[in-house]
């Protein structure tokens, strides 16, 4: 593929997440042809009309077999991700999968090598890896601003009402809040420059079929203990403003969990605004993904890294039973 070729990107599934990604993809690369596929033809046509589409498909199979499509983004519920990704790869398409990617980390063992053999990209839309907050914390650890890190406490609690859709159906999502949203934070934890030895989960609400609160405690090879509290049922001020803390032998780091600011107090004192323009990391993610496809190069966030993050989720659940 030439770096100047126009790419055909088709979204499978026409929901809110597709709207977000369609806008970002189009803003990132003007030489891209967007198309939309739905099980309802009229829905695909509506999205194509509203969001710069050039094609619409009334079935996923039509999109997967189209010669006008180079990249498939799977934005359907998790129970369909594996089968659609497999079909896409078999049809010679690059694949982007919305998180959470698959039911099992072992699914990557099937899909990853198959994509690699065909020189196709298998990408997982983990925007938190690209958040300025993660890169800022990683740099502060590299600079040893707080000496030897001892404890990291992440407050990722918020109030999120049930949406009364497929997210509440265990046969479709399999797991609860940690799988659907907390996997973002496990990706950050796994990519701060430390090696994780153990993950352990603690579920405070055994009465829920799909958990809405989970605590994960991890220990690094280097010794630091990381504690993540993830919840969809905790009230927070200003609809989500939360403070997290890292303690070390020479100081501490306080950061707003959304990434608004970071305060480092140690052998150096720093007040950092990581970046508002891409606070969620999605812009950087799309730039990296499309560049890796055009240049046949490894993305910053590989499928092997996504597999590791999903394995962390699985271990957290298995130890919390």
C-alpha positions, 0 to 999 in steps of 0.5 A, a space after each residue: 500500500 502506498 502512503 498516499 493511497 486512499 484508505 477505505 474504512 468501514 465501521 461495523 455497528 452504528 451506535 454512539 461509539 461509531 459516531 465518535 470514531 468516525 469523526 476522529 478518523 475523518 479529522 485525522 486523515 482526509 484521504 480516507 473513505 468512510 463507510 458504515 455497516 449495520 444489520 439495518 440498511 436504513 441505519 447504515 445509510 443514515 450514518 453514511 449521510 451524516 458522517 461523511 460516508 461514501 458507502 453503506 452496507 445492509 449486512 456485515 458480510 457485505 462490508 467484509 467482502 467489499 473490495 472498497 474496504 481496506 480496514 474494518 472497525 468492529 463496534 458491535 457488542 463483545 460477543 461478536 468481536 472474535 467471529 467478525 475479526 476472524 472473517 475480516 482477516 480472512 478477507 484481507 482486511 486490517 482490523 480495529 476492535 473496540 475495547 473490550 476486545 474479546 471474551 478470552 485473551 487466548 483469542 489473540 493467539 488465533 487472530 494475532 499470528 493470522 493477521 501477522 502472516 497476512 501482513 495485516 494490522 490487528 489493533 485494539 482501540 485502547 485510547 488510554 494507552 495514548 493519554 497524555 496522563 500515562 506518558 507524563 507519569 511514565 516520564 516522572 517515574 523514569 526521572 525518579 522524581 519521587 525516588 523509589 515508588 512504593 504505593 500507587 492508589 488510583 481512584 477511578 470511581 464514578 456514578 454511571 447509571 445502567 443503560 438498559 441495553 446489551 451491557 446489562 446482558 451477561 450472555 453478551 458481555 460476560 463480565 461487568 464494569 472492570 471488563 467494560 471500562 476498567 480495562 482502560 486503567 489496567 492498560 495504563 498500569 501495565 505501561 508505566 515502565 514496571 513489570 507486574 508480578 501479580 494481580 488480585 481482585 476484590 469484589 465488594 458486591 457479591 450480590 450483583 450478577 455483573 459487578 459494578 465495583 472492583 478493587 484490583 491490587 497489583 505488585 510489581 517486580 520492582 516492589 511497588 504496590 498498585 491499588 485500583 478502585 474502579 466503580 460505576 456506583 460511587 458519587 463524585 464531585 463535579 461529575 467525575 473529578 477524582 484525585 489519585 496518589 503515588 508515594 515514593 521514598 523522596 516524595 509523592 505525585 498527586 494527579 487528577 484521574 481524568 488527566 487534568 493536572 499532575 503535581 509532583 513533589 520530590 527531588 523536583 517540584 512540578 505542576 503539569 497540565 498533561 494536555 487538554 486537546 487530547 486528554 482522552 488519547 483518542 486523537 493520538 490513537 487514530 494517528 498512530 493506527 492509520 500511520 501503522 497501516 499506511 507504513 506497514 509498521 508496528 503501532 505503539 500499542 500492539 495486539 500483544 500488549 492488548 492481550 496482556 491487558 485482557 489477561 490482567 482483567 481475567 486474572 483479576 476476576 479469577 482471584 476475586 471469586 
